[in-house]
């Protein structure tokens, strides 16, 4: 089998994207959005709906990077649970964050329904406990959400978890019907088309080389073109430091790996994930997986922090077989990777670099819903309504340790330590 493209099975199962030209002229815009992933496309869509002249500049193609390669999972809340956020930020701020994260899921579903985006959207996300301590923590969190936030999930014991997921690897799980999953590349391409219909102009293969400001506005410079804009939205997530070096201490890079099996034969296709929900476990370096509409198991796991391996299938498949040993005779047909932008706090990092330039990055593996909301909040901030944007911008950001030379080795060492913790 020939090696897959950068989006692996996702590109193979999506319709071809329209060709969009590179920028080869000078344009004036109310807003220039850098990056055509979920954040940038959502920002462009909401700005255009408000009547702004919007130009989007993408170095590759819409959805090329993490937005077109991720696990496709829609999560509830943030990487820190609400009890942690209440202790850290106070109950009022924690509740405001909760409201926005709930809106993020609703926003994805509303966009899909309103604009008829064909992206295989389904409800259901199971959080599987990898040991009994993790199961107890899930129970406490579920009780807290039900009592203080009127948000109800359902705990499953080991027997029901095995029946619903098709594996006996877990002592229990929490089923969250407010979560869900979708085809990430189809969703990104759908957002691009909706943004264009609203009036945004998207230029692909147009890497931005520099951004500077003068009295006329912000000058966003490409090799063969220029956009002069009143406002600039930096929506390049893990790659933001290339244009804004001052963000480098806040950005960690993790290579995440996704695989797709051949369609599961009967009766495995009915046994594995009978609930048709997506699943994420509770490890620091987690396994996460779901089924595709054509009956494949899309299994993601393992991470790399330095030199990504060439044999992605060889890296991920042994982990998949630990969870699903019955798949030993089912071949894995696709393997691909993507760069995930993480933060030291595992919380999204929002802010402004100047009065004209705002940014959002660091969704730490939960970007399907959070990045889509992030784009909407960036659009609100650019239109002079920063209140909701500021709910995230007020979350204290912490730098990764080390300078330019030591930061990556230190991040690598810390993440490898979490791998060891998972194995205990």
VOTOR-861765 format. One record per atom (N, C-alpha, C): x, y, z. Coordinates in steps of 0.02 Angstrom, whole numbers, plus 50000, padded with zeros to 5 digits. Example, Ala and Ser with C-alpha at 12.3 -4.5 7.8 and 13.67 -1.06 7.14 Angstrom:
REM VOTOR-861765
506604971650390
506154977550390
506604983550390
506424988850354
506844994750357
506455000250394
REM end
This chain:
REM VOTOR-861765
500424994150000
500005000050000
500445006250000
500305011249958
500715017349957
500635021150022
501145024950043
501085028850105
500515033850099
500145034950154
499585039550152
499815046750147
499375051150126
499515058250127
499525060850198
499635067250206
499715069950274
499095069350318
498495068650288
497895067750328
497645060450326
498055055950298
497905048850301
497215047050276
496865042950316
496195040650297
495705046350288
495805051750325
495335057350319
495325060150248
495905060950218
495925063550149
495625058550101
495745052050114
495485046850069
494715046550072
494425048350129
493705047650138
493315054250131
493665059450112
493335065950102
493325067650027
492835071550008
492825073949939
493405078649926
493645079049864
494195083749849
494005090949867
494485094549893
494365101549911
494445105949850
494085111549847
494185116149791
494885119249793
495145120849735
495795124049730
495715131549742
496135134149786
496105141349801
496775144449783
496775150349754
497405153249730
497825156049787
498475156849776
498885160549824
498765168049816
498965171849866
498905179149863
499465181949819
499265185749768
499755188749723
499595196049709
499335199449760
499155206549752
499165209849820
499055216249820
498975220049883
498245221249895
498005219549955
497305220249972
497225224250036
496665227550041
496475230950103
495905227050134
495935226050200
495405222150234
495275225150302
494675223750328
494545225550397
494925220850444
494975214450424
495315209550465
495685204650421
496295202950441
496685197750408
496775192050458
496565186150439
496625180150480
497205175950453
497675174250496
498245170150476
498125163150501
498015158550455
497885151550473
497185149450456
497115143950419
496455141450399
496315134650430
496415134250497
496165128750536
495505130750568
495295126950618
494655128550650
494635135650677
495165137750712
495155144350742
495095149750688
495525149450638
495515154650587
494885154750546
494645148850528
494045148550486
493425150750524
493385148950589
492825151350629
492865158850639
493465161550651
493535168850657
493325172250593
493545169650536
493365172650472
492615172450460
492315166750475
491595166050466
491205171150508
491385171750572
491005176250615
491145183550600
491745185150579
491895191950557
491505193650494
491505189150446
491155190350383
490405191050394
490125186850438
489405187350454
489235194250483
489725197250517
489605203850548
489715209550498
489895207850436
489965212850385
490675215250372
491175212050404
491865214150395
492145211350329
492615215150301
493005212750244
493575208450273
493575202050255
494035197250287
494465193850234
495115193550248
495575189650207
495895184450251
495895178250228
496225172650264
496835170550224
497405170050258
498025167850227
498235161150258
498315156150216
498495149450239
499135147150204
499615144750242
500255142650214
500185136550170
499705132150185
499595126050146
498895126250116
498455121950140
497755121850119
497315121750181
496685123550173
496225123750230
496195116950264
496295116850329
496275110550367
496885106250358
497435108950333
498025104850317
498345101850379
498395105650433
498775103450492
498305100050541
498355101650605
498005097950657
497245097750646
496955102950618
496235103050608
496005097650559
496445095350516
496255090050469
496535083250486
496855082550545
497195076250561
497035073450629
496645076950670
496555075150740
496065069350750
495945067650813
495515062050828
494775063350819
494585069550805
493885071050791
493425070850851
493695071550911
493285070850971
493045077650997
492425077751020
492125083751049
492065082551124
492455086351164
492485085251235
492065090351273
491885088351333
491545092851381
492075095951426
492025102551437
492475105751483
493175106651456
493655107051502
494355108351485
494785102751512
495445103251501
495895098051525
495955098051601
495815103551633
495745103751706
495005103251723
494825099051773
494125098451790
493885104651828
493235105151836
492945111251865
493165112351937
493245107051975
493475107952044
494175110952045
494615108752001
495285111751997
495245119051977
494825120551929
494765127451906
494475131951961
494005129451999
493715133452053
494245135152105
494675130252121
495205131452170
495725136352143
495885135652080
496415139852049
496175146852033
495585147452001
495355153751973
494775156952011
494465153252056
493865155652089
493245152952055
492705152452093
492105149252067
491785153352010
491815159952015
491495164051963
491845163151896
492505163551897
492885162851834
492805155751807
492825150751852
492735143851830
492055142751798
491545145851826
490875145051797
490825148551729
491145154251722
491145157651657
491485153351604
492045150151622
492385145651576
491935139751558
491595137051607
491135131451594
490595133451543
490315139251552
489785141451506
490055141951435
490665144451428
490945145051361
491115138251331
491355133651372
491505127051344
490865123351325
490335124351362
489695121551341
489465124651275
489575131151268
489405134451205
489815131651147
490445129751161
490875127251108
490585121051074
490305116551114
489995110551086
489365112351047
488965116751075
488355119051041
488525122550976
489075126450976
489265130050915
489435125250859
489815120050874
489975115150822
489335112050793
488885110050837
488275106850813
487835111750774
487815117950796
487415122950762
487695124450692
488355125150688
488665126450622
488535120650574
488605114550599
488495108750557
487765108550532
487305109750578
486595109250560
486375115150515
486585121150533
486365127050497
486625127150426
487245125050417
487565125550352
487615118750317
487305113750346
487275107050315
487985104650297
488435105050346
489115102650337
489125095050345
489325091650293
489355084250293
490005082150327
489975080450392
490595078650428
490485072850477
489965068750465
489855062650504
489795064150579
489465069550598
489395071450668
488955066650706
489205064350764
488825059850808
488915061950880
488435060150922
488475061650994
488755055651032
489075057151088
489315051951133
490065051851140
490305052551202
491015052051218
491085048451284
491445042951284
491565039151346
492275040651370
492335042451434
492985043351465
493115036951505
493615033151483
493755026551512
494305027051564
494185024551623
494675024751677
495195019351667
495835021351668
496365016351656
496545012551720
496325014951778
496405011151840
495865013451890
495865010351948
495325011751996
495385018652027
495985021252034
496055028052059
495765033052010
495885031851945
495595036251895
494835035651893
494575029651905
493855028651907
493545032551965
493865032452023
493605036252080
493605043752065
494125046152030
494145053252011
493585054951962
493435050451916
492885051551869
492215052051906
492125047751956
491505047851995
491445054552031
491985056752063
491955063152099
491795068852052
492105068851994
491975074251946
491265074051921
491005068151907
490305067451884
489825070051937
489955068552000
489525070852054
489555078452060
490155081252053
490235088452057
489875092052000
489925089451940
489585092451883
488835092151891
488585086551915
487855085751924
487605090451978
487965090952033
487735094852090
487795102352078
488365104652051
488505111752047
488385114851978
488335110751927
488265113351859
487665110351822
487285106151857
486685102951827
486865099551761
487455096551759
487675092951698
487725085551717
487345081451682
487285074451700
487645069951650
488065065651677
488375060251639
488175053751674
488385048151645
488195041651675
488815037351684
488915035051746
489465030551760
489275023451740
489765019851712
489675012851692
490175008551730
489945003051756
490404998451791
490804994451740
491234990051764
491684986251720
491294982151669
490744979051691
490364974651646
490034978751590
489714984251608
489394988351557
489904991651511
490464993751540
490994996651499
491244991751447
491344985451468
491564980251421
491044979151367
490414979251386
489884978051336
489834983851287
489894989951312
489814995851268
490424997151225
491024995851253
491634997551216
491944991551180
491774985451203
492054979551170
492744977751195
492924979851256
493574978251285
493494977751360
493904973351391
493904972551463
494494976151494
494764981151460
495364984551483
495244989451539
494614991151553
494474996651600
494024994351657
494144997051718
493704995451774
493044999251773
492985004051729
492375007851723
492475013751677
491935017351662
491975023051617
491385027751631
491445033651605
490905038651611
490655040351541
490015039251530
489715040751465
489435047851466
489655051751418
489445058751413
489105059651345
488455059951345
488095060751282
488125067951257
488375072651298
488495079351274
489125079951232
489575075151238
490165074951195
489985071851129
490495070751088
490355067851023
490975067050981
490855066050915
491425065250870
491195066750798
491695068250756
491555069950686
492175068550644
492105069350579
492655068750531
493005075550529
493605076150557
493895082850567
494065086450502
494305082950451
494485086350389
493855088750352
493335084650353
492705086850321
492435093050357
492485093150423
492245098950460
492645105150442
493305104550439
493725110350421
493565112850351
493515108350304
493365110450235
492675113450231
492205110650270
491535113650271
491535120650299
491915121850353
491975128650380
492265133450328
492755131050290
493055135450239
492545137550187
492135132850165
491635134450115
491105139150143
490915138150206
490415142450237
490695149550245
491325150050266
491635156550273
491665160350206
491815156650153
491835159850086
491135162150066
490635158150080
489955160250063
489755166550101
490025167350161
489875173350201
490245179450176
490735178350132
491095184050103
491845184250117
492115179550156
492835179450170
493215177050108
493795179850096
494235177750042
494795173550072
494865167350048
495385162850074
495915161750020
496535163050039
497095161949994
497525156350024
497635151149984
498035145550007
498745146049978
499195141650004
499895141749983
500175148849986
500005152250040
500195159250050
500495160250119
501075157350132
501365158050199
501525165350215
501355167450275
501505174250296
502225174550319
502595179450293
503295180250310
503415185050367
502985190050374
503085195050426
502445198950436
502365201750495
501825206350511
502145212450545
501995218350518
502225224550550
501665229550549
501745234950586
501205239850592
501475246850578
501045250950548
501185258050540
500525261750546
500505268050530
499895271950540
499325269750496
499475266350441
498945264150395
498615257650419
498945254150465
498655247850489
499195242650499
498985236450503
499455230850508
499595228250438
500235227150423
500445224850358
500635217450363
500245213250331
500365206050333
500675204150266
501315202150268
501705201450207
501815194150188
501635192550126
501795186050095
502325187250042
502555181850012
503085182549961
502845186749902
502235185649879
501995189049819
501395193549832
501245194949895
500655198949909
500695202149977
500205206549990
500175210450051
499445211650069
499295211050134
498645212950159
498745218450211
498415224150200
498415229550249
497745229250285
497775228050351
497155226850388
497125230950451
496515232450472
496425235850537
496575231150595
496405224750586
496525219850639
496815213550608
497235210050648
497535203750627
497385198550680
497175192650657
497045186950701
497575181650687
497965179950736
498475174750729
498175168150752
498055163750704
497695157450718
498095151550691
498725151150713
499175145950688
499385141050743
499075141250799
499135136450854
499865134550868
500055128250857
500725125950875
501275129650839
501125132850783
501635136150743
501635143750751
501305146250803
501225153350812
501885156950823
502375153650854
503005156950870
503405158750808
503245155750750
503615157450689
503495164850671
502905167450686
502755174450673
502775178750736
502705175550793
502705179250857
503185175650904
503835176950898
504325173350940
504205174151015
503875179551035
503745180651105
503265175451134
502905171751090
502465166451113
502825159751122
503435159151098
503785152751099
503825149551169
503945153351223
503975150151289
503325147051313
502775148851281
502115146451302
501865140551260
502255138351211
502025133351163
502455127051168
502125121451180
502455114951176
502185111251116
502615107351084
502415103551024
502425096051040
501895092751024
501845085551032
501605082650966
501955077450942
501725073950883
501255068350905
500645068550881
500145063550897
500015059150836
499835052850847
499795048050793
499105044850790
498825044250731
498165041350720
498235035850668
497855030450679
497855024950631
497135022950614
497055019550560
496395016950539
496465009850516
496065005450544
496064998450523
495674997650458
495694991750431
495214989850379
494524989650410
493984989950371
493314989150400
493274982850441
492984983350501
492954977650546
492464972550520
492654966250518
492204961050494
491674959350546
491134956350525
490624953750570
490914947750607
490814947050673
490394951250718
490794956750753
491444957450738
491844962450773
491554969450764
491294970850705
491014977450691
490444979250737
490084974150762
489534975450808
489764975250881
490314971750894
490564970950962
490994976850985
491434979050940
491874984650956
491484991150953
491474994851008
491115001151013
490385000450992
490044995951025
489334995051012
488945001451025
489195005751070
488855012051086
488945017351032
489415016350987
489585021050933
489795027850960
490055027951021
490335034151049
491085034351035
491375040151041
492105040751043
492335039051114
492965037051120
493235035251185
493915038651194
494025041251255
494685043651275
494815040851345
495425038351357
495555035751424
495865041251468
496035039451529
496235044451579
496995044751588
497385041551546
498115042051551
498345049051533
498945050851557
499245057051534
499385056751459
499685051251438
499785049951366
499235045151346
498675047851325
498065044051322
497975040251256
497555035051260
497285031851201
496605035051187
496455036251123
495795038751105
495605035851037
494965034251030
494765030550971
494005031150960
493805029250900
493105029250880
493045025050817
492425023950795
492315020350732
492115025350678
492335023850617
492145027850559
491475025450532
491135029350491
490505027050462
490565020650421
491165019450392
491245013250354
491525007550396
491495008250463
491635002650507
492365001450524
492805006250513
493505005650533
493575007950605
494085005350639
494265008050704
494815013150693
494665019350712
495165024750709
495465025150779
496085022950786
496405022350851
497015026950854
497045031250905
497595035850913
497915034650981
498555035350983
498915034451046
499655035151034
500025034951088
500745036151087
500895043251064
501445045951085
501625052751066
502375053051056
502605058051019
503315059151009
503465066451022
504025067751053
504195074551072
504845076851039
505145072450999
505795074250969
505785072450896
506005066450877
506015064450807
505455059550794
504915061550758
504355057050746
504575050950707
504345045050726
504525038950689
504195038650621
504515035150576
504225034150509
503665029050510
503745023850551
503265018350553
502725019750605
502235023750586
501705025650633
501275019650651
501105015550602
500695009650615
501055005050665
501705004050655
502094999850700
502125002550771
502075009150778
502085012250844
501415011450880
500865012650843
500205012950875
499875006050881
499985001750832
499614995450831
499704991150894
500304990550922
500364986550983
499934989251040
499874995851044
499454998751096
498714997151082
498514997551019
497824995851002
497664988551021
498144984051008
498014976951022
498004975451097
498314979751138
498234978951210
497524980351232
497214985151199
496514986851215
496034982051180
496184980351118
495734976151078
496124970251049
496294965251090
496674959551064
496314955651010
495644956251007
495264952750955
495404955350885
495764961050880
495904963950814
496564961650785
496854956450814
497514954150792
497524952350718
496974949950692
496954947950621
496654953250575
496504959050602
496234964550562
496814969350546
496974970250483
497544974550466
497404981850481
497934985450497
497914992750502
498144995450435
497724999550403
497865001650334
498145008750328
498035012850377
498265019850373
498595021950439
499095026050433
499405029150492
499645036150473
499495041050514
499705047950500
499815051550566
500105057450562
500265061150623
500095068550615
500065072050671
499955079150670
500265082350731
500435088650726
500745092250781
500215095550824
500215093850888
499735096550936
500085102150975
499765107850980
500025113251021
499755112551092
500215111951141
500015111351211
500295117351250
500005118551308
500255123651353
500465120351418
500845123951458
501065121051522
500475119851568
499975124051566
499385123151609
498865118551578
498955116651515
498465112851475
497825116751465
497855123351473
497295127751460
497435131851398
496925133451358
497045137751299
497345144351320
497775147051277
498115153351290
497845158551241
497495163551267
497215168951227
497565175451247
497635180051200
497925186451219
498005191051159
498345196751172
498475201851121
499215203451120
499485204051061
500185206051052
500255213551040
499715216651019
499675223851010
498945225751007
498805232050998
498095234150994
497765231350932
498155229250882
497875226750820
497905219150813
498325215850852
498475208750839
498295204550900
497835199850891
497625195250944
497775188050923
497785183550973
497965176650959
497585171951005
497555165650985
497315160251028
497665153951005
497895150051053
498235143751037
498235139351099
498495133251091
498605128851148
497985125151172
497595122351126
496985118751146
497145111951176
497765109751171
498015103951208
497605097651196
497425096551133
497085090351114
496325090751115
496045096551131
495315097151132
495075102651085
495405103151027
495295108850984
494685108650940
494355102850931
493785102750885
493265107950906
493055107650968
492565112450992
492885118951016
493435118351055
493725124351085
494015129051033
494335126350981
494615130750930
494065134150889
493525130550877
492965133550842
492675139350882
492605138350947
492385143850990
492915149350993
493555147250997
494095152250999
494065157050941
493915154450881
493845158950824
493275163850832
492725161550860
492155166050871
492345171450921
492695169650974
492885174551024
493405179450997
493865177150955
494335181650923
493965186650878
493455184250843
493055188750801
492705194050844
492425191950900
492095196750945
492595201950969
493185199750989
493695204351014
493895209250959
493975206850898
494165211250842
493635216350826
493015214750843
492455219350830
492305223950889
492765224050938
492685228550995
492255225851051
492165219251053
491775216151107
492195210751141
492675212851184
493165208151209
492965204351272
492365205351297
492195202751363
492265195151367
492005191551318
492025184251321
492725181751304
493065184951258
493765183451243
494175184051307
494035189151346
494425190351407
494325185051460
493775181251458
493685175751505
494265170851499
494465169451436
495045165151426
495705168951434
495715175151411
496335179051415
496545180151488
496075180051535
496235181051606
496525174851639
496495169151606
496795163051635
497555163851634
497885163551691
498615164651692
498985159551648
499405162051605
499825157751564
500495156751598
500785150851590
501435149351621
501925147251566
502525149851571
503035148151522
503315141151536
503485137551483
503865131451491
504575133451513
504905129351554
505575131151577
506095130651522
506655134051532
507205133651484
507165139251433
507745140851405
507785145751352
507705142451285
507925145851233
507835143351165
508135136451155
508735135251185
509085128951174
508825123351219
508605125051280
508435119851329
507685118351333
507265122751305
506545121951316
506295115251290
506475113451228
506215107251200
506465101151237
507115100551255
507325094851295
506975094351362
506855100051395
506515099851460
505785097751453
505445100251401
504755098051390
504735090651375
505215088251335
505245081151319
505335077051382
505795079151426
505915075451488
505285075251531
504925080851535
504325081051577
503785076351549
503705076351483
503185072151454
503365064851458
504015063251452
504225056251461
504095053951533
504165058551581
504005056851650
503275054851656
502825058551623
502115056751625
501995049851596
502375048051544
502315041251516
502485036051569
503005037351608
503195032651661
502655032251714
502355037951731
501815037951780
501235033651755
501065034151690
500525030151662
500655022751670
501295020851666
501465013651666
501465010751736
501455014951788
501485012451857
500835008751875
REM end
